Amino acid sequence: MVAGDIYKEFGMKVSRYTLKTNTGCVKGDVLAYDTDGWAPADADATSGNKGPFTVALETVTAPGAGNQATCKVLEEGIVEVNKVTGAIIKGGWVAISTTPGKVKAYSALDAPATYTEAAMQTEFDKIEQRVGRCEESAGNDAPTVKIRLLPI
């Protein structure tokens, strides 16, 4: 199997979504809505990406300036997605990482030393960055992980 291959079939939902202007994606990327279409999701504070998430089922080359492409995506089901370095255990939560389109093990909420609004918001944002649950453990150097995608 490779990233973007459906791992188990059950009540899955496949759709075709419009990507953000001038944006492409790689099969197995986790996508989030961004301004005018879907793009590889990341946990960078400036992107503000939050669920719901979908997974690209095909690689799409970024179109020419000012154009939008479409992509076949999985909205609900179990799928193999691209991940960053780090082990993820079976049953553990999976969240978007700072690398666009890739996931990481979910970091539990951690009460900040000072309860400023910004510090608390950073912790609360982690909840909205969960993509799903790990279906099969993935080792530290594994490039992908099988997840049960949270439904839209």
N, C-alpha and C positions, 0 to 999 in steps of 0.2 A: 504494500500500500504506500501511497504518497500523500502529502498534504492535499486536502480538498476531496479525497476519496471518502465516500459515505461508508461508515464502519458498520452500523446496524440500521435496519429499516424498521420503523414502527411509526405510524402517524406522522411521518415527516412532511414538511411543507417546503416545496421548492418554488421560487418565484424568479422574476427578472426585474432587477432594480436599475435605475439610472445612476451612474456614477457622477461625482462632482466634476465640474468643468475642468478640462485639461488633466484628468486623473485616470490612471489605469490601476490594475491590481494583479496580484499573483494568486494562483489557485491555492486555497488554504488560508488566505488572509482573513482576519476578522475585520469586518467593516462596520462603521458607524455613520450616521447621518451627519453631514457637515455642510452647512449653508445652502447649497443648491443640489445636493446629491450625496451619494454614499462614497466613502473613502476609507483606506486602511486606518483603523483606529489606533490611537496611542494615548498613554496616560500623561502626556506632557500637559502641564497646567495651562498653557496657552491654547491648547486645542479644545479643552472642555468636553472631550468625548465621554459620553455616558450611554448606557444601554437604552433601548434594546440594541443588540448586535446581530449581525448576520455573518455568514461565511461564504466567501467567493468559491464557486465550484468550477471556475475556469479562469485562465489568465487572460487579461485584457490589456492591450497596449494603449497607453495614453493617446487620445486623439489630438489632432492639430489644435492650435490656439482657438479658444472660444467655443470648442465643441464638447459634447458629452457622449460618452459611450454607455452601453448597458452591459450588465453582467448577470449570469445565472447564479443565484444565491440560495443557500439553505437558511430558512427562517426557524425551523424546528426539527430536531432530530439529533443523531449522534454522528459526529464527523471528526476527521483528523485535521488538526490545525497546526500552523507554524508556531514555534515557541522559541524563546530565548534560552540561554544557558541557565540551568537550575533544575533540580529534581522536583517532580510533582507526584504526589501519592494518589493512589486510587481513592476516589471518594472526596478528595480535597477540592476546594473551590479553585477556580482558574479565573484570572483577571487580565485585562489588557496591560501590556508593558509600555515602556517608553519608546520601544522600537515599533514603528507603524506596522500594523497587521499581525503582530506576534503577541502571544500570551505568556504569562508567568504564573507561578504559584501565588495565590491570593495572600496578602498580608493582612492579618487580623487588625481590627481597630485598636489603637493604642492611645490612651488618654494622654494628651500633651502636658508638659510640665506647667504651662500657663494656659488658662482657658480663654485665649483670645479668639475672636470670631474666625480669623483666618486659619488658625491652628485647628480649630474644631471642624471647620468646613473641609479641610484637607482630609481629615479622618472620615468624615461622613461621605465624601466623594468616593472612597474605596468601595462602598456598598454598591454604588451605581456603576462601578467599573468591572463588576463580576460578569463573566461571560457564560459560565456554566460550571459543571462538575467534571472532574477527571474520571474517565471510564476505565482506563488502564494506566497503571503507574508508568511514568516516563523518567528515565535517568537524566542525570545532569547534562550530558552532552547530546542527548537525543534531539534531533532538529524539529520533531513534531510530537504532538500528544493527542490522544483520542478523548473527546469531551462530549458530554450531553449538553447541548446548547440550551440556554434558558429561553423559553418561548417568548415571542413578541407579544 
